Amino acid sequence: MTRLNLLKLALAAGLIPFFAGCVTREVVYRPAPGPAPTAVVVTDPAPPSAQVEVIPPAPGDLGVWVWVPGEYVWRGQWVWRGGHWAARPYPGAVWIHGGWGWRGHRRIWIGAHWR
């Protein structure tokens, strides 16, 4: 190795620590998970049994699209809302079905939501 090459190599090795802080990184912002599930205080009557639905083919990749089954929602009375394909609001989101729960001594219906 020539003397000039050794000098270039030593200079390059000496400058490496100065460039260590010049690393770039990609920052990906994801929307925060959706709002907390809505709880509607309903003691009677319970919602009717779910209707039978025919699930159409997914509009795309099943890693992105999730079948959200139809359910009864409370709007002063139980109203059927049909199922549909929905894109996950953020990676790893899971659809949680509505169901009965307790808040204190009151029986409540907790609406379906993403988690």
For each residue, the residues with C-beta under 8 A, 3 or more apart:
1: 5 6 9
2: 5 6
3: 6 7
4: 7 8
5: 1 2 8 9
6: 1 2 3 9 10
7: 3 4 10 11
8: 4 5 11 12
9: 1 5 6 12 13
10: 6 7 13 14
11: 7 8 14 15
12: 8 9 15 16
13: 9 10 16
14: 10 11 17
15: 11 12 18 19
16: 12 13 19 20
17: 14 20
18: 15 21
19: 15 16 22
20: 16 17 23
21: 18
22: 19
23: 20
24:
25:
26:
27:
28:
29:
30: 90 91
31: 89 90
32:
33: 89 90 93 114 115
34: 89 113 114
35: 38 113
36: 113
37: 96 110 111 112 113
38: 35 110 111 113
39: 101 103 108 109 110 111
40: 74 108 109 111
41: 103 106 108 109
42: 74 107 108 109
43: 106 107
44:
45: 78
46: 100
47: 71 72 74 78 109
48: 72 78
49:
50: 69 70 71 72
51: 70 80
52:
53: 69 70 82 83
54:
55: 67 83
56: 85
57:
58: 61 62 65 67 85
59: 65 85
60: 64 65
61: 58 64 65
62: 58 65
63:
64: 60 61 87 88
65: 58 59 60 61 62 85 86 87 88
66: 85 86 87 88 93 95
67: 55 58 83 84 85
68: 83 84 85 86 95 112
69: 50 53 83 97
70: 50 51 53 80 81 82 83
71: 47 50 80 81 97 98 112
72: 47 48 50 78 79 80 81
73: 78 79 81 98 111
74: 40 42 47 77 78 79 109 111
75: 79
76:
77: 74
78: 45 47 48 72 73 74
79: 72 73 74 75
80: 51 70 71 72
81: 70 71 72 73
82: 53 70
83: 53 55 67 68 69 70
84: 67 68
85: 56 58 59 65 66 67 68
86: 65 66 68 95
87: 64 65 66
88: 64 65 66 91 92 93 114
89: 31 33 34 93 114
90: 30 31 33 93
91: 30 88
92: 88
93: 33 66 88 89 90 114 115
94: 114 115
95: 66 68 86 112 113 114
96: 37 112 113 114 115
97: 69 71 112
98: 71 73 109 110 111 112
99: 109 110
100: 46 107 108 109 110
101: 39 107 108 109 110
102: 105 106 107 108
103: 39 41 106 108
104:
105: 102
106: 41 43 102 103
107: 42 43 100 101 102
108: 39 40 41 42 100 101 102 103
109: 39 40 41 42 47 74 98 99 100 101
110: 37 38 39 98 99 100 101
111: 37 38 39 40 73 74 98
112: 37 68 71 95 96 97 98
113: 34 35 36 37 38 95 96
114: 33 34 88 89 93 94 95 96
115: 33 93 94 96
